[in-house]
Amino acid sequence: MGSHPANLGLRFVLELVALFALGWWGYSLTDGWLRFVLAGIFPLVGAAVWGTFAVPDDPSRSGRAPVVVPGWMRLVIEFAVFGAAVVGFVAVGRTGIGVGFLAVAIAHYLASIDRIGWLLER
């Protein structure tokens, strides 16, 4: 179910890059000390949402679900975090990186189509 070690590794890298993009976006929004606050808050919020809302027994995660959500909602959360990363790259003027990130994320989900089906049944 989309849990081939290479695909799970890719997913982990996508998550890290998404958090980086969110931090860079936050940093770019203002000047002074506030830019450092936003550079920390943006990825922190992304990570908190990603790690908190889950479907129980999702084999692509730890299986734990601090806040249980239906599978379709988990997909919306994942798409929102990855989508925010794309927007973040575009906002800092790195559209090519954003498009590349989006392409890799789509490839990941295509390789995880069985997981998507599993989530939509939950």
N, C-alpha and C positions, 0 to 999 in steps of 0.2 A: 504494500500500500504506500507507494511513494517513499518507502523507507530504505531504499538502497543507500548504502553508506556514502557514495559519491553525491547523491542528491541531497541527503541530509547535511553533508558538508557544505554543499552549495547554498542550501537554505541558511545555514549558520553564517556564512560569509555575506549573504544578502542582508541578513538581520544586522550584522555589524556595520556594513556600508550604509544601510538605512539610518542607523543611529548617528553615524558620522555626518551624513547629509543633513540630518535634522539639527545637529549641533552647529554645523557650518552656517546653515540658514539663520539660526538664532543669532549667531555671532555677527552676521552681516546686517542685521536689522537696525543697529544703532551704534553709537560711539561711546567711548568711556567705559566705565566699570560695568554698566548695564549689559554691554555686549557679552561679557563673561558669564553673567548670570543667565542670560538667555541661551548661551552656548551650552550651559549645563542643564537648564530646565527642559529645553526642547527634547533632547534625547532621553532624559529621565522620564518624561511623560510618555514618550513612545515606548520605552522599555517597560514601564509600569502597565500600560494598556496591553502590550503584547504578552506579558507574563501573567497577568491577573485573570483575564477572561479566556476560558478554555472549555473544550469539550472533554468530559471524562474519558479516560482510556485512549486518548489520541496517541497512537504509536509514534507519531513524528515528534512528539513532545515527551515530557516526563510521564504522562498519563494522569498527573494530578491536575485538578481544576479548582484553584482558589475561589473563583466565581464561575459557576457553571452557566454556559450559554449554549444555545442551539448551534448546530454546525454551520448553518447559513450565516449566523451572526459572526462566528469565528472567521469565516471567509471574508466578510465585510471588514472586520478589524484588520486582517492581514493585508487586504487590498488597500485599505485606508493608510496604514503605516507605510507600505511600499509606495503608494501614490504620493504621500506627503514627501517621501524622499525624492521622488522625481521632481515634484514642485520645488523642493528645496534646491536641488541642483540647478534647475532653470532659474530660480530666483537669484542665485549667486553668479549667474552668467555662464554656467557650465551645461548648456543644453545638450551637447553631444554626450557628456557623461550621463546625464539624465535619461536620454534615449537609450544608451547602451545598457544602463541599469534596468530600464523597463524591459528591454529585449531579453535580458538574462532572467529577469523575474518571470516573464511569460514562459520562457523555456522551462524554468523550474516547475511551474504549475502544469504545463503540458506533460512533463515527466511524472507529475503527481496526480494525474487524472483519476486514478483509483482512490486516492485520498479525498479528492473533491467529491466523488460519488459517495464515499463513506460519510463525509461530513454532512452532505445534503440529506442523507437518510437519518441523521441524528436530530 
